[in-house]
Amino acid sequence: MRQRYRVFALGLILVLLLSIAGCQSSTLQQEKPQSKVEETDVVVIGAGGAGLAAAVSAAENGAKVIVLEKMPMVGGNTIRSGGAYNAVDPERQKKQGIEDSIEKHFQQTLEGGDYKAKPELVRVLVENALDGLHWLESMGMKFKDEVYTVLGALWPRSHSPADNDAGFSYIETLRKAAEEKGVKILVETKAEELIMENGRVVGVKATNAEGEELIFKARKGVVLATGGFAANVEMRMKYNENLGPEIPTTNHPGATGDGIVMAEKVGANLIGMEYIQLLPMGDPEDGSLTGWLAPGVEQMIFVNKEGKRFVAEDARRDVMTNALFKQPDALMYVISDHKSFPKGKTSFNEDPNDLIAKGKVIKADTIEELARKINVPPENLKATVEKYNKAVEQNKDEEFGKKLLGFKIDTPPFYASARKPTVHHTMGGVEIDTKARVIGKDGKPIPGLYAAGEVTGGIHGANRLGGNALADVIVFGRIAGESAAKGE
C-alpha cells in the first residue's frame, strides 16, 4: 500500500512540475518581443553609391524612403574608389582636342567586356552617363575641367571630383541630398530576407546591432543595392577556384554578396557570376588601391623586378593583371616623373609627400638611383625608360602596342610604387532590365523588386572598363529609384 501511495505522490509531483514548466514556457512565449514593423514607400538595401542614388531618385519622385545599411557607416565601395566617372562630355573633351562619341563609348564597353554584356543595358549606361554627372552637379558636386584616362578605361573620358576627395565626394553629395529630401538612413541594420506576398516583394526582414528583428514594409518597391561579393572568398571561389584567400581585395569588408543570395531565394536570375575582375594595382600589404600617386595611364609605365616593361599600360584590366601574374612574385613598380606629381592630394585624397615619407612612394633624382632604391637592375630600368621615351617621340609603341602615349618619363624627380594583383569587381549578379527591374528565372520581372550597382550583372560583361562603375551606380541607381517610386 505504501508503495502505491509513493508512486501516486511521485506522479502528482511530476504532473505539477510539468504544469509549472508549461506555464513558464507559455509565459516565455508570450514575453517574446514582437518584431518592430515600419512602413514606407520604398526600401533601399545598401547605402553605397547605387543605394544613395536610388534613395535620392525615389524621393525626387515623391516616395518616402528608408535605407538599410549593415555597416556602421554609409559609402560601400564607392567611398573607397578613386572617383573616376566615364562620360562622353563634348564640352570638356573639345577643349582638350579629344574626339569621342556615345557610339565609341558603347562599342568600347561591349568589346571590352567580350560582348558578354546585354547591349540594351550598355546603351542605357552610355547614353545617360553625362546626364548623371550633371545630376550630381545640380546637387553641388564639382568636377575638374580636364578629363583623363583612368587605368583600364581605354579612352580619355574619365572625370574626377574637383576637390580630390575621390569616392567620398560622391557619397557626401548623395548623403546630403538624401537627408534634405527626408530619406531615413539606418546603419548597422542588416537586411536578412526579402518578404514576398502573392508573388510580389513587399518588404524586408532585418536585424539591428542589438539583434532585434525589424520588418520594413514597402508599399511600392524594394531596391537592392548591396554591392558585389569580392570580399567573400568562399563565394568567389565557387565561381573561380583560383581566387583564394591569398589574393586580397580592394573592396570593403561588407561586400559579401548578401543581396545576390536574398534575390536568388525569391527567384531572381543570376548572370555572369564567373566574371570577376582583378586589378594589377593593389597595395602589396593590404590589396587596397591607395598608396601611390595614381597618375593617368598616359603618364606612367609598369616594370617588373627586372626593371623591364611587360604589358601595355592602357590595356584592359584583365590583360594587365594576367600579365602581372606571370612576372616574378607577381610584383611590379609603377614608374612616373615630376610631371605627374599631384599639385594637391592624389585622386585617393592622400598627401603625396606623406606617401613618400611612409615609403609607399619611392623618390629619386635619377632613374639609376630610383632603380637602386627599389632593388632592380639600374641598367635595365634606364634602358627601359629610354626605349619608352623613344616610343613617345615616334607615337608608336612597337614593343607592347600602347596607344595612349602622352608623356615622356624624363623630368626629375622620378617616382616608383610597388603594386600586386587584387580582386576588384564582380561583374555578375542579379539580372535586370532597362528599368532596373529584377528579372526572375522565368524571364519576367519580379514585381516590387529593383536593383542597381555591383549587385547586378549584365552591364559590363566579362571585363569592366575603368571609370564605368561610378557611371553605372549613378545611372542605374537613379533609374531603380524612379521605377520603385512609380511602382513600375
Secondary structure, 3 states (H helix, E strand, C coil): CHHHHHHHHHHHHHHHHHHHHHHHHHHHHHHCCCCEEEEEEEEEECCCHHHHHHHHHHHHCCCCEEEECCCCCCCCCHHHCCCCEECCCHHHHHHCCCCCCHHHHHHHHHHHCCCCCCHHHHHHHHHHHHHHHHHHHHCCCCECCCCECCCCCCCCCEECECCCCHHHHHHHHHHHHHHHCCCEEECCEEEEEEEEECCEEEEEEEEECCCCEEEEEEEEEEEECCCCCCCCHHHHHHHCCCCCCCCCECCCCCCCCHHHHHHHHCCECEECCCCEEEEEEECCCCCCCCCCCCCCHHHCEEECCCCCCCCCCCCCHHHHHHHHHCCHHHCEEEEEEHHHCCCCCCCCCCCHHHHHHHCCCEEECCHHHHHHHCCCCHHHHHHHHHHHHHHHHHCCCCCCCCCCCCCCCCCCCEEEEEEEEEEEEECCEEEECCCCEEEECCCCEEEEEEECHHHEECCCCCCCCCCHHHHHHHHHHHHHHHHHHHCC
